[in-house]
Amino acid sequence: MTAENLEKIKKLFETVYLLKQEKVDALIAKFLDLPDEACDEILAVLAQAKDHQGEVVKKLISDDPSFVANLQTLLANNYKDIAGKVTTDEQNSAEHVLDNLENV
C-alpha cells in the first residue's frame, strides 16, 4: 500500500470514534501488506463506519439509559487522570530545573 493511501486511511480512522486506538493500530499494521487495490474498499468501509457511528451511539443509549451518565463519568475520570499526570510531569520537570540551578 502506498504511503498516500495509508495516510488517507489513517485520517479516516481518526474520525471513527467507536474503535480503540490499539485496534486501529493493529488494523493499520495489517493493511501495510495489502495491495493498493484494497485501499478503495477499506476507505469505503471506514466511510460507512463514520457515517453510521451516530446510529450506533443512539442504539447504545436506547439499550442502556445509563450509557450517557457512564460515558460522562469515564470521560471525567480520564480527564482527571491525564490532568494529574501532566501536573506531576510538570512538577518533576520544574524540580529538575531547580536542582540543576542549585548545582550551578
Secondary structure, DSSP 8 states (H G I E B T S, - for coil): --HHHHHHHHHHHTT-TTS-HHHHHHHHHHHTTS-THHHHHHHHHHHHHHHHHHHHHHHHHHH-TTHHHHHHHHHHHHHHHHHHHHHHHHHHHHHHHHHHHHT-
